[in-house]
Amino acid sequence: RFFVSLSLQLLSNVALWDGTVGEDKVRDLGLSKLLNRYLLLNILNTPLGPDSIEKCAKVVACLPERWFQDLESGSTLPELLNFCQHLLQ
């Protein structure tokens, strides 16, 4: 549980760099590397229930809204496809 809290804090801190560092760099580090390699593995191995929902909600809270402004309705960032598929379950 400590690892997840630390990873979520790190994801939140990485997202704060959006606008200061290039968006592509922040998304690569935060989503491709941190979320998809470490956090998502933990989330997928958490039994569905309140704990899993809480983790997913915290991930979503870390993501800058600006990243989603130009997306068409019903679409998402390519780096979030696996996370979105999990949410749909």
Biopython code that builds the backbone (N, CA, C, O; Angstrom):
import numpy as np
from Bio.PDB.StructureBuilder import StructureBuilder

atoms = [
    (1, "ARG", "N", (0.827, -1.192, 0.000)),
    (1, "ARG", "CA", (0.000, 0.000, 0.000)),
    (1, "ARG", "C", (0.873, 1.259, 0.000)),
    (1, "ARG", "O", (0.534, 2.264, -0.626)),
    (2, "PHE", "N", (1.992, 1.186, 0.707)),
    (2, "PHE", "CA", (2.912, 2.321, 0.737)),
    (2, "PHE", "C", (3.427, 2.618, -0.659)),
    (2, "PHE", "O", (3.536, 3.782, -1.047)),
    (3, "PHE", "N", (3.747, 1.567, -1.425)),
    (3, "PHE", "CA", (4.254, 1.741, -2.783)),
    (3, "PHE", "C", (3.239, 2.480, -3.652)),
    (3, "PHE", "O", (3.607, 3.363, -4.427)),
    (4, "VAL", "N", (1.986, 2.126, -3.524)),
    (4, "VAL", "CA", (0.943, 2.769, -4.335)),
    (4, "VAL", "C", (0.807, 4.231, -3.941)),
    (4, "VAL", "O", (0.702, 5.094, -4.812)),
    (5, "SER", "N", (0.808, 4.523, -2.657)),
    (5, "SER", "CA", (0.704, 5.918, -2.207)),
    (5, "SER", "C", (1.876, 6.737, -2.708)),
    (5, "SER", "O", (1.703, 7.868, -3.164)),
    (6, "LEU", "N", (3.054, 6.174, -2.625)),
    (6, "LEU", "CA", (4.247, 6.862, -3.092)),
    (6, "LEU", "C", (4.196, 7.069, -4.607)),
    (6, "LEU", "O", (4.549, 8.139, -5.101)),
    (7, "SER", "N", (3.760, 6.056, -5.336)),
    (7, "SER", "CA", (3.657, 6.152, -6.795)),
    (7, "SER", "C", (2.618, 7.180, -7.218)),
    (7, "SER", "O", (2.827, 7.920, -8.179)),
    (8, "LEU", "N", (1.509, 7.226, -6.510)),
    (8, "LEU", "CA", (0.473, 8.216, -6.814)),
    (8, "LEU", "C", (0.973, 9.629, -6.545)),
    (8, "LEU", "O", (0.677, 10.552, -7.304)),
    (9, "GLN", "N", (1.729, 9.797, -5.469)),
    (9, "GLN", "CA", (2.306, 11.102, -5.172)),
    (9, "GLN", "C", (3.300, 11.505, -6.255)),
    (9, "GLN", "O", (3.338, 12.659, -6.681)),
    (10, "LEU", "N", (4.097, 10.545, -6.691)),
    (10, "LEU", "CA", (5.059, 10.801, -7.756)),
    (10, "LEU", "C", (4.343, 11.174, -9.061)),
    (10, "LEU", "O", (4.761, 12.100, -9.755)),
    (11, "LEU", "N", (3.269, 10.456, -9.391)),
    (11, "LEU", "CA", (2.486, 10.774, -10.593)),
    (11, "LEU", "C", (1.914, 12.186, -10.492)),
    (11, "LEU", "O", (1.927, 12.938, -11.468)),
    (12, "SER", "N", (1.423, 12.537, -9.332)),
    (12, "SER", "CA", (0.886, 13.879, -9.117)),
    (12, "SER", "C", (1.974, 14.928, -9.304)),
    (12, "SER", "O", (1.742, 15.957, -9.937)),
    (13, "ASN", "N", (3.144, 14.677, -8.767)),
    (13, "ASN", "CA", (4.264, 15.621, -8.902)),
    (13, "ASN", "C", (4.734, 15.734, -10.349)),
    (13, "ASN", "O", (5.045, 16.830, -10.817)),
    (14, "VAL", "N", (4.786, 14.617, -11.054)),
    (14, "VAL", "CA", (5.177, 14.645, -12.466)),
    (14, "VAL", "C", (4.175, 15.478, -13.259)),
    (14, "VAL", "O", (4.569, 16.277, -14.108)),
    (15, "ALA", "N", (2.896, 15.299, -12.991)),
    (15, "ALA", "CA", (1.858, 16.041, -13.720)),
    (15, "ALA", "C", (1.963, 17.545, -13.472)),
    (15, "ALA", "O", (1.558, 18.339, -14.321)),
    (16, "LEU", "N", (2.496, 17.940, -12.327)),
    (16, "LEU", "CA", (2.660, 19.368, -12.037)),
    (16, "LEU", "C", (3.657, 20.040, -12.974)),
    (16, "LEU", "O", (3.646, 21.262, -13.127)),
    (17, "TRP", "N", (4.513, 19.247, -13.597)),
    (17, "TRP", "CA", (5.497, 19.790, -14.533)),
    (17, "TRP", "C", (4.872, 20.120, -15.882)),
    (17, "TRP", "O", (5.516, 20.751, -16.720)),
    (18, "ASP", "N", (3.631, 19.706, -16.106)),
    (18, "ASP", "CA", (2.954, 20.004, -17.370)),
    (18, "ASP", "C", (2.858, 21.511, -17.541)),
    (18, "ASP", "O", (2.412, 22.221, -16.640)),
    (19, "GLY", "N", (3.272, 21.987, -18.687)),
    (19, "GLY", "CA", (3.269, 23.418, -18.946)),
    (19, "GLY", "C", (4.637, 24.040, -18.730)),
    (19, "GLY", "O", (4.943, 25.085, -19.305)),
    (20, "THR", "N", (5.465, 23.403, -17.903)),
    (20, "THR", "CA", (6.832, 23.869, -17.677)),
    (20, "THR", "C", (7.782, 23.086, -18.563)),
    (20, "THR", "O", (8.659, 23.651, -19.217)),
    (21, "VAL", "N", (7.594, 21.784, -18.573)),
    (21, "VAL", "CA", (8.355, 20.874, -19.434)),
    (21, "VAL", "C", (7.401, 20.459, -20.547)),
    (21, "VAL", "O", (6.187, 20.478, -20.343)),
    (22, "GLY", "N", (7.904, 20.090, -21.695)),
    (22, "GLY", "CA", (7.053, 19.685, -22.809)),
    (22, "GLY", "C", (6.045, 18.616, -22.420)),
    (22, "GLY", "O", (6.363, 17.671, -21.698)),
    (23, "GLU", "N", (4.819, 18.786, -22.914)),
    (23, "GLU", "CA", (3.739, 17.850, -22.579)),
    (23, "GLU", "C", (4.099, 16.412, -22.938)),
    (23, "GLU", "O", (3.777, 15.488, -22.192)),
    (24, "ASP", "N", (4.762, 16.221, -24.070)),
    (24, "ASP", "CA", (5.114, 14.863, -24.486)),
    (24, "ASP", "C", (6.066, 14.204, -23.494)),
    (24, "ASP", "O", (5.972, 12.998, -23.261)),
    (25, "LYS", "N", (6.968, 14.963, -22.914)),
    (25, "LYS", "CA", (7.907, 14.421, -21.914)),
    (25, "LYS", "C", (7.183, 14.062, -20.619)),
    (25, "LYS", "O", (7.435, 13.015, -20.022)),
    (26, "VAL", "N", (6.287, 14.939, -20.198)),
    (26, "VAL", "CA", (5.539, 14.706, -18.959)),
    (26, "VAL", "C", (4.621, 13.498, -19.124)),
    (26, "VAL", "O", (4.534, 12.656, -18.230)),
    (27, "ARG", "N", (3.939, 13.411, -20.259)),
    (27, "ARG", "CA", (3.046, 12.269, -20.496)),
    (27, "ARG", "C", (3.834, 10.972, -20.587)),
    (27, "ARG", "O", (3.390, 9.941, -20.081)),
    (28, "ASP", "N", (5.002, 11.012, -21.228)),
    (28, "ASP", "CA", (5.816, 9.812, -21.329)),
    (28, "ASP", "C", (6.256, 9.331, -19.946)),
    (28, "ASP", "O", (6.125, 8.151, -19.622)),
    (29, "LEU", "N", (6.769, 10.237, -19.147)),
    (29, "LEU", "CA", (7.239, 9.858, -17.819)),
    (29, "LEU", "C", (6.077, 9.449, -16.912)),
    (29, "LEU", "O", (6.130, 8.405, -16.261)),
    (30, "GLY", "N", (5.034, 10.270, -16.872)),
    (30, "GLY", "CA", (3.919, 10.013, -15.957)),
    (30, "GLY", "C", (3.030, 8.856, -16.359)),
    (30, "GLY", "O", (2.646, 8.039, -15.522)),
    (31, "LEU", "N", (2.702, 8.783, -17.639)),
    (31, "LEU", "CA", (1.741, 7.768, -18.084)),
    (31, "LEU", "C", (2.417, 6.505, -18.597)),
    (31, "LEU", "O", (2.136, 5.405, -18.122)),
    (32, "SER", "N", (3.307, 6.667, -19.566)),
    (32, "SER", "CA", (3.938, 5.484, -20.167)),
    (32, "SER", "C", (4.833, 4.748, -19.174)),
    (32, "SER", "O", (4.823, 3.520, -19.100)),
    (33, "LYS", "N", (5.588, 5.503, -18.432)),
    (33, "LYS", "CA", (6.551, 4.859, -17.545)),
    (33, "LYS", "C", (5.981, 4.566, -16.163)),
    (33, "LYS", "O", (6.034, 3.422, -15.712)),
    (34, "LEU", "N", (5.443, 5.558, -15.490)),
    (34, "LEU", "CA", (4.985, 5.356, -14.121)),
    (34, "LEU", "C", (3.636, 4.633, -14.040)),
    (34, "LEU", "O", (3.520, 3.609, -13.368)),
    (35, "LEU", "N", (2.632, 5.156, -14.714)),
    (35, "LEU", "CA", (1.299, 4.539, -14.632)),
    (35, "LEU", "C", (1.282, 3.151, -15.267)),
    (35, "LEU", "O", (0.898, 2.178, -14.617)),
    (36, "ASN", "N", (1.690, 3.053, -16.517)),
    (36, "ASN", "CA", (1.562, 1.783, -17.228)),
    (36, "ASN", "C", (2.538, 0.708, -16.765)),
    (36, "ASN", "O", (2.224, -0.478, -16.868)),
    (37, "ARG", "N", (3.686, 1.077, -16.270)),
    (37, "ARG", "CA", (4.660, 0.064, -15.844)),
    (37, "ARG", "C", (4.497, -0.363, -14.396)),
    (37, "ARG", "O", (4.744, -1.522, -14.063)),
    (38, "TYR", "N", (4.086, 0.555, -13.529)),
    (38, "TYR", "CA", (4.071, 0.245, -12.101)),
    (38, "TYR", "C", (2.690, 0.317, -11.472)),
    (38, "TYR", "O", (2.222, -0.655, -10.880)),
    (39, "LEU", "N", (2.047, 1.451, -11.596)),
    (39, "LEU", "CA", (0.758, 1.622, -10.935)),
    (39, "LEU", "C", (-0.319, 0.705, -11.490)),
    (39, "LEU", "O", (-1.065, 0.088, -10.730)),
    (40, "LEU", "N", (-0.401, 0.613, -12.793)),
    (40, "LEU", "CA", (-1.460, -0.199, -13.390)),
    (40, "LEU", "C", (-1.328, -1.667, -13.005)),
    (40, "LEU", "O", (-2.334, -2.347, -12.799)),
    (41, "LEU", "N", (-0.126, -2.149, -12.909)),
    (41, "LEU", "CA", (0.093, -3.530, -12.487)),
    (41, "LEU", "C", (-0.486, -3.759, -11.097)),
    (41, "LEU", "O", (-1.135, -4.774, -10.847)),
    (42, "ASN", "N", (-0.251, -2.815, -10.202)),
    (42, "ASN", "CA", (-0.797, -2.933, -8.851)),
    (42, "ASN", "C", (-2.316, -2.823, -8.863)),
    (42, "ASN", "O", (-3.003, -3.578, -8.175)),
    (43, "ILE", "N", (-2.838, -1.889, -9.640)),
    (43, "ILE", "CA", (-4.292, -1.700, -9.709)),
    (43, "ILE", "C", (-4.969, -2.946, -10.275)),
    (43, "ILE", "O", (-6.015, -3.362, -9.778)),
    (44, "LEU", "N", (-4.382, -3.540, -11.308)),
    (44, "LEU", "CA", (-4.972, -4.740, -11.916)),
    (44, "LEU", "C", (-4.952, -5.934, -10.970)),
    (44, "LEU", "O", (-5.780, -6.837, -11.090)),
    (45, "ASN", "N", (-4.012, -5.940, -10.034)),
    (45, "ASN", "CA", (-3.917, -7.038, -9.077)),
    (45, "ASN", "C", (-4.684, -6.775, -7.788)),
    (45, "ASN", "O", (-4.656, -7.596, -6.871)),
    (46, "THR", "N", (-5.359, -5.656, -7.712)),
    (46, "THR", "CA", (-6.197, -5.338, -6.560)),
    (46, "THR", "C", (-7.603, -5.856, -6.849)),
    (46, "THR", "O", (-8.167, -5.542, -7.897)),
    (47, "PRO", "N", (-8.178, -6.640, -5.943)),
    (47, "PRO", "CA", (-9.552, -7.123, -6.180)),
    (47, "PRO", "C", (-10.512, -5.953, -6.386)),
    (47, "PRO", "O", (-10.397, -4.920, -5.727)),
    (48, "LEU", "N", (-11.458, -6.128, -7.306)),
    (48, "LEU", "CA", (-12.435, -5.073, -7.556)),
    (48, "LEU", "C", (-13.201, -4.777, -6.281)),
    (48, "LEU", "O", (-13.674, -5.683, -5.595)),
    (49, "GLY", "N", (-13.311, -3.518, -5.981)),
    (49, "GLY", "CA", (-13.985, -3.095, -4.761)),
    (49, "GLY", "C", (-13.576, -1.677, -4.413)),
    (49, "GLY", "O", (-12.970, -0.983, -5.229)),
    (50, "PRO", "N", (-13.906, -1.244, -3.203)),
    (50, "PRO", "CA", (-13.632, 0.136, -2.799)),
    (50, "PRO", "C", (-12.156, 0.539, -2.901)),
    (50, "PRO", "O", (-11.853, 1.668, -3.288)),
    (51, "ASP", "N", (-11.251, -0.354, -2.563)),
    (51, "ASP", "CA", (-9.823, -0.028, -2.619)),
    (51, "ASP", "C", (-9.381, 0.217, -4.054)),
    (51, "ASP", "O", (-8.631, 1.155, -4.324)),
    (52, "SER", "N", (-9.839, -0.615, -4.964)),
    (52, "SER", "CA", (-9.506, -0.460, -6.378)),
    (52, "SER", "C", (-10.101, 0.833, -6.938)),
    (52, "SER", "O", (-9.439, 1.543, -7.696)),
    (53, "ILE", "N", (-11.319, 1.133, -6.577)),
    (53, "ILE", "CA", (-11.981, 2.354, -7.029)),
    (53, "ILE", "C", (-11.247, 3.581, -6.517)),
    (53, "ILE", "O", (-11.073, 4.560, -7.243)),
    (54, "GLU", "N", (-10.820, 3.526, -5.274)),
    (54, "GLU", "CA", (-10.084, 4.647, -4.680)),
    (54, "GLU", "C", (-8.762, 4.893, -5.419)),
    (54, "GLU", "O", (-8.412, 6.041, -5.693)),
    (55, "LYS", "N", (-8.040, 3.838, -5.738)),
    (55, "LYS", "CA", (-6.778, 3.973, -6.472)),
    (55, "LYS", "C", (-7.014, 4.589, -7.846)),
    (55, "LYS", "O", (-6.285, 5.489, -8.263)),
    (56, "CYS", "N", (-8.027, 4.105, -8.541)),
    (56, "CYS", "CA", (-8.332, 4.637, -9.876)),
    (56, "CYS", "C", (-8.738, 6.103, -9.809)),
    (56, "CYS", "O", (-8.336, 6.900, -10.655)),
    (57, "ALA", "N", (-9.524, 6.455, -8.818)),
    (57, "ALA", "CA", (-9.952, 7.845, -8.658)),
    (57, "ALA", "C", (-8.753, 8.757, -8.394)),
    (57, "ALA", "O", (-8.705, 9.886, -8.882)),
    (58, "LYS", "N", (-7.798, 8.266, -7.628)),
    (58, "LYS", "CA", (-6.603, 9.063, -7.344)),
    (58, "LYS", "C", (-5.755, 9.245, -8.597)),
    (58, "LYS", "O", (-5.170, 10.310, -8.798)),
    (59, "VAL", "N", (-5.682, 8.226, -9.433)),
    (59, "VAL", "CA", (-4.955, 8.359, -10.700)),
    (59, "VAL", "C", (-5.621, 9.425, -11.556)),
    (59, "VAL", "O", (-4.947, 10.310, -12.081)),
    (60, "VAL", "N", (-6.922, 9.348, -11.699)),
    (60, "VAL", "CA", (-7.662, 10.314, -12.526)),
    (60, "VAL", "C", (-7.472, 11.730, -11.986)),
    (60, "VAL", "O", (-7.333, 12.672, -12.766)),
    (61, "ALA", "N", (-7.463, 11.889, -10.678)),
    (61, "ALA", "CA", (-7.293, 13.212, -10.073)),
    (61, "ALA", "C", (-5.935, 13.823, -10.390)),
    (61, "ALA", "O", (-5.792, 15.046, -10.375)),
    (62, "CYS", "N", (-4.946, 12.999, -10.675)),
    (62, "CYS", "CA", (-3.597, 13.486, -10.985)),
    (62, "CYS", "C", (-3.469, 14.025, -12.407)),
    (62, "CYS", "O", (-2.552, 14.794, -12.693)),
    (63, "LEU", "N", (-4.357, 13.638, -13.281)),
    (63, "LEU", "CA", (-4.206, 13.948, -14.703)),
    (63, "LEU", "C", (-4.671, 15.368, -15.018)),
    (63, "LEU", "O", (-5.793, 15.741, -14.677)),
    (64, "PRO", "N", (-3.814, 16.164, -15.668)),
    (64, "PRO", "CA", (-4.210, 17.530, -16.030)),
    (64, "PRO", "C", (-5.374, 17.533, -17.026)),
    (64, "PRO", "O", (-5.337, 16.816, -18.026)),
    (65, "GLU", "N", (-6.384, 18.322, -16.761)),
    (65, "GLU", "CA", (-7.553, 18.412, -17.642)),
    (65, "GLU", "C", (-7.159, 18.865, -19.049)),
    (65, "GLU", "O", (-7.800, 18.489, -20.031)),
    (66, "ARG", "N", (-6.122, 19.658, -19.137)),
    (66, "ARG", "CA", (-5.669, 20.196, -20.421)),
    (66, "ARG", "C", (-5.344, 19.093, -21.415)),
    (66, "ARG", "O", (-5.487, 19.292, -22.622)),
    (67, "TRP", "N", (-4.915, 17.944, -20.938)),
    (67, "TRP", "CA", (-4.555, 16.830, -21.814)),
    (67, "TRP", "C", (-5.764, 16.285, -22.576)),
    (67, "TRP", "O", (-5.604, 15.613, -23.595)),
    (68, "PHE", "N", (-6.955, 16.567, -22.093)),
    (68, "PHE", "CA", (-8.167, 15.968, -22.659)),
    (68, "PHE", "C", (-9.013, 16.964, -23.443)),
    (68, "PHE", "O", (-10.045, 16.587, -23.998)),
    (69, "GLN", "N", (-8.603, 18.207, -23.499)),
    (69, "GLN", "CA", (-9.429, 19.250, -24.112)),
    (69, "GLN", "C", (-9.663, 19.057, -25.600)),
    (69, "GLN", "O", (-10.752, 19.355, -26.089)),
    (70, "ASP", "N", (-8.681, 18.572, -26.326)),
    (70, "ASP", "CA", (-8.825, 18.452, -27.778)),
    (70, "ASP", "C", (-9.235, 17.061, -28.247)),
    (70, "ASP", "O", (-9.229, 16.782, -29.446)),
    (71, "LEU", "N", (-9.590, 16.191, -27.309)),
    (71, "LEU", "CA", (-9.997, 14.837, -27.679)),
    (71, "LEU", "C", (-11.467, 14.811, -28.092)),
    (71, "LEU", "O", (-12.290, 15.565, -27.573)),
    (72, "GLU", "N", (-11.766, 13.943, -29.018)),
    (72, "GLU", "CA", (-13.162, 13.749, -29.412)),
    (72, "GLU", "C", (-13.899, 13.016, -28.296)),
    (72, "GLU", "O", (-13.286, 12.302, -27.502)),
    (73, "SER", "N", (-15.177, 13.191, -28.243)),
    (73, "SER", "CA", (-15.998, 12.520, -27.239)),
    (73, "SER", "C", (-15.843, 11.004, -27.366)),
    (73, "SER", "O", (-15.901, 10.455, -28.467)),
    (74, "GLY", "N", (-15.647, 10.348, -26.250)),
    (74, "GLY", "CA", (-15.519, 8.896, -26.242)),
    (74, "GLY", "C", (-14.118, 8.397, -26.519)),
    (74, "GLY", "O", (-13.898, 7.186, -26.555)),
    (75, "SER", "N", (-13.158, 9.296, -26.718)),
    (75, "SER", "CA", (-11.786, 8.858, -26.970)),
    (75, "SER", "C", (-10.905, 9.226, -25.779)),
    (75, "SER", "O", (-11.323, 9.961, -24.885)),
    (76, "THR", "N", (-9.684, 8.705, -25.783)),
    (76, "THR", "CA", (-8.760, 8.978, -24.693)),
    (76, "THR", "C", (-7.341, 9.078, -25.235)),
    (76, "THR", "O", (-7.103, 8.886, -26.427)),
    (77, "LEU", "N", (-6.430, 9.372, -24.370)),
    (77, "LEU", "CA", (-5.014, 9.406, -24.739)),
    (77, "LEU", "C", (-4.535, 7.982, -24.988)),
    (77, "LEU", "O", (-4.952, 7.067, -24.278)),
    (78, "PRO", "N", (-3.677, 7.773, -25.969)),
    (78, "PRO", "CA", (-3.190, 6.413, -26.246)),
    (78, "PRO", "C", (-2.543, 5.757, -25.025)),
    (78, "PRO", "O", (-2.661, 4.547, -24.830)),
    (79, "GLU", "N", (-1.863, 6.557, -24.210)),
    (79, "GLU", "CA", (-1.191, 6.009, -23.017)),
    (79, "GLU", "C", (-2.173, 5.538, -21.949)),
    (79, "GLU", "O", (-1.785, 4.828, -21.021)),
    (80, "LEU", "N", (-3.426, 5.921, -22.072)),
    (80, "LEU", "CA", (-4.427, 5.561, -21.069)),
    (80, "LEU", "C", (-5.355, 4.427, -21.502)),
    (80, "LEU", "O", (-6.306, 4.102, -20.791)),
    (81, "LEU", "N", (-5.093, 3.832, -22.644)),
    (81, "LEU", "CA", (-5.999, 2.789, -23.147)),
    (81, "LEU", "C", (-6.155, 1.625, -22.172)),
    (81, "LEU", "O", (-7.277, 1.195, -21.905)),
    (82, "ASN", "N", (-5.054, 1.111, -21.639)),
    (82, "ASN", "CA", (-5.148, -0.018, -20.701)),
    (82, "ASN", "C", (-5.866, 0.379, -19.421)),
    (82, "ASN", "O", (-6.662, -0.392, -18.885)),
    (83, "PHE", "N", (-5.589, 1.571, -18.937)),
    (83, "PHE", "CA", (-6.273, 2.061, -17.733)),
    (83, "PHE", "C", (-7.764, 2.205, -17.994)),
    (83, "PHE", "O", (-8.576, 1.819, -17.153)),
    (84, "CYS", "N", (-8.134, 2.750, -19.137)),
    (84, "CYS", "CA", (-9.548, 2.915, -19.486)),
    (84, "CYS", "C", (-10.252, 1.574, -19.624)),
    (84, "CYS", "O", (-11.398, 1.425, -19.199)),
    (85, "GLN", "N", (-9.577, 0.603, -20.213)),
    (85, "GLN", "CA", (-10.178, -0.737, -20.328)),
    (85, "GLN", "C", (-10.454, -1.317, -18.946)),
    (85, "GLN", "O", (-11.484, -1.956, -18.730)),
    (86, "HIS", "N", (-9.538, -1.096, -18.016)),
    (86, "HIS", "CA", (-9.765, -1.561, -16.643)),
    (86, "HIS", "C", (-10.976, -0.855, -16.027)),
    (86, "HIS", "O", (-11.793, -1.492, -15.361)),
    (87, "LEU", "N", (-11.093, 0.449, -16.245)),
    (87, "LEU", "CA", (-12.215, 1.194, -15.694)),
    (87, "LEU", "C", (-13.543, 0.688, -16.241)),
    (87, "LEU", "O", (-14.546, 0.675, -15.527)),
    (88, "LEU", "N", (-13.554, 0.276, -17.494)),
    (88, "LEU", "CA", (-14.789, -0.211, -18.097)),
    (88, "LEU", "C", (-15.243, -1.555, -17.530)),
    (88, "LEU", "O", (-16.415, -1.916, -17.632)),
    (89, "GLN", "N", (-14.313, -2.286, -16.937)),
    (89, "GLN", "CA", (-14.698, -3.564, -16.317)),
    (89, "GLN", "C", (-15.563, -3.256, -15.143)),
    (89, "GLN", "O", (-16.017, -4.169, -14.453)),
]
sb = StructureBuilder()
sb.init_structure("model")
sb.init_model(0)
sb.init_chain("A")
sb.init_seg("    ")
for serial, (resi, resn, name, xyz) in enumerate(atoms, 1):
    if name == "N":
        sb.init_residue(resn, " ", resi, " ")
    sb.init_atom(name, np.array(xyz, "f"), 0.0, 1.0, " ", f" {name:<3s}", serial, name[0])
structure = sb.get_structure()
